[in-house]
Amino acid sequence: MSPDYIKAQLILLISIVAGIAFVGCIYEISYGAPDFGFAVTWAILLLSVPVGVYSFIKAVSLARKSMQ
């Protein structure tokens, strides 16, 4: 395994965690009483979207680079 492939897997893990955080925040907000409060939950929600998208794109590009 190349180092780029291992980096891609770790970055993909970050993307997965961000996706889980996004879904959890949507659930907490729709429930009506977030455990961390509305401000913190919205902050996590708004932060998890760009982190998840960027890390997914970066992981895919690194994985493709390692396959060549």
VENURPE-V576830 format. One record per pair of residues at least 6 apart in sequence whose ideal C-beta (glycine too) atoms are under 8 Angstrom apart, sorted by the first residue. I is the first residue (numbers start at 1). J is the second residue. D is the distance in Angstrom with one decimal. If there is no record, write none. Layout:
I|J|D / I|J|D
This chain:
2|66|4.5 / 4|62|5.0 / 4|63|7.7 / 4|65|5.4 / 4|66|3.9 / 5|62|7.4 / 5|63|6.4 / 5|66|4.0 / 7|62|5.5 / 8|58|8.0 / 8|59|4.6 / 8|60|7.6 / 8|62|3.8 / 8|63|4.1 / 8|66|6.5 / 9|59|7.5 / 11|55|5.0 / 11|58|5.3 / 11|59|4.1 / 11|62|6.7 / 12|55|7.2 / 12|56|7.0 / 12|59|4.0 / 12|63|7.9 / 14|51|7.1 / 14|55|4.5 / 15|51|7.9 / 15|52|5.2 / 15|55|4.1 / 15|56|4.2 / 15|59|6.1 / 18|48|4.4 / 18|49|7.8 / 18|51|4.6 / 18|52|3.4 / 18|55|6.6 / 19|48|7.5 / 19|52|5.2 / 21|44|5.7 / 21|45|7.8 / 21|48|4.3 / 22|45|6.3 / 22|48|4.4 / 22|49|6.3 / 22|52|6.3 / 25|34|7.8 / 25|41|5.2 / 25|42|7.6 / 25|44|5.3 / 25|45|3.9 / 25|48|6.9 / 26|45|7.1 / 28|34|4.1 / 28|35|6.6 / 28|36|7.8 / 28|41|5.3 / 29|38|7.3 / 29|41|5.9 / 29|42|7.4 / 29|45|7.2 / 34|40|7.5 / 34|41|4.0 / 35|41|8.0 / 36|44|7.6
